[in-house]
Amino acid sequence: MARGRPFKCPYDGCGSTDTVSKGKRVTKNMGVRVIRYCKKCKRKFTPRNQKPVEQEPVEE
């Protein structure tokens, strides 16, 4: 069960909370960031307020 406020679409005129997880992005400064997909306006966005996500170790 999800707790807290749902992610909100940041685009003008949308603001929908009907979003799903769409993957992850790895950045140098902030580490792993979650990408969300808005079902209403059909666009992807990276939420501003995120707790750091632990990166899985890569086997070589």
Contacts in CASP RR format, 6 or more apart in sequence:
PFRMAT RR
TARGET T0000
AUTHOR 0000-0000-0000
METHOD contacts of the structure
MODEL  1
MARGRPFKCPYDGCGSTDTVSKGKRVTKNMGVRVIRYCKKCKRKFTPRNQ
KPVEQEPVEE
6 17 0 8 1.000
6 19 0 8 1.000
7 17 0 8 1.000
7 19 0 8 1.000
7 36 0 8 1.000
7 47 0 8 1.000
8 15 0 8 1.000
8 16 0 8 1.000
8 17 0 8 1.000
8 19 0 8 1.000
9 15 0 8 1.000
9 16 0 8 1.000
9 17 0 8 1.000
9 19 0 8 1.000
9 38 0 8 1.000
9 40 0 8 1.000
9 41 0 8 1.000
9 43 0 8 1.000
9 45 0 8 1.000
10 45 0 8 1.000
10 48 0 8 1.000
11 38 0 8 1.000
11 41 0 8 1.000
11 43 0 8 1.000
11 45 0 8 1.000
14 38 0 8 1.000
14 40 0 8 1.000
14 41 0 8 1.000
14 43 0 8 1.000
15 40 0 8 1.000
16 38 0 8 1.000
16 39 0 8 1.000
16 40 0 8 1.000
16 41 0 8 1.000
18 38 0 8 1.000
18 39 0 8 1.000
18 40 0 8 1.000
19 36 0 8 1.000
19 37 0 8 1.000
19 38 0 8 1.000
19 39 0 8 1.000
20 36 0 8 1.000
20 37 0 8 1.000
20 39 0 8 1.000
21 34 0 8 1.000
21 35 0 8 1.000
21 36 0 8 1.000
21 37 0 8 1.000
22 35 0 8 1.000
22 36 0 8 1.000
22 37 0 8 1.000
22 44 0 8 1.000
23 34 0 8 1.000
23 35 0 8 1.000
24 32 0 8 1.000
24 33 0 8 1.000
24 34 0 8 1.000
24 35 0 8 1.000
24 53 0 8 1.000
25 32 0 8 1.000
25 33 0 8 1.000
25 35 0 8 1.000
25 46 0 8 1.000
26 32 0 8 1.000
26 33 0 8 1.000
26 55 0 8 1.000
27 33 0 8 1.000
30 52 0 8 1.000
31 52 0 8 1.000
31 53 0 8 1.000
31 55 0 8 1.000
32 52 0 8 1.000
32 53 0 8 1.000
32 54 0 8 1.000
32 55 0 8 1.000
33 46 0 8 1.000
33 50 0 8 1.000
33 53 0 8 1.000
34 46 0 8 1.000
34 47 0 8 1.000
34 50 0 8 1.000
34 53 0 8 1.000
35 44 0 8 1.000
35 45 0 8 1.000
35 46 0 8 1.000
36 44 0 8 1.000
36 45 0 8 1.000
36 46 0 8 1.000
36 47 0 8 1.000
37 43 0 8 1.000
37 44 0 8 1.000
38 44 0 8 1.000
38 45 0 8 1.000
END
